[in-house]
């Protein structure tokens, strides 16, 4: 999975979505509205469409994972990864010290 660059600030995204929602009634379809506004923002229409869809999810008008839930999942995955690393280190250390204890007993 490639990492997306955040070329647009959250403020610009919010403004663009607000523009789409405000001007929706002036166009025959949502896509026509998006195609009209996207060049003004300087983004691709599909990008603006993604922002609008995510806004709808966050507002509860569309099914999906909200931005807050997505951030929480990402944080939990990061924490899980760190805990797995720490657990692996502890396993290796435990095995090392157990072997050292066995060697010490054999030499005595």
Secondary structure as UniProt FT lines:
FT   HELIX           10..23
FT   HELIX           24..26
FT   HELIX           30..41
FT   HELIX           45..59
FT   HELIX           67..107
//
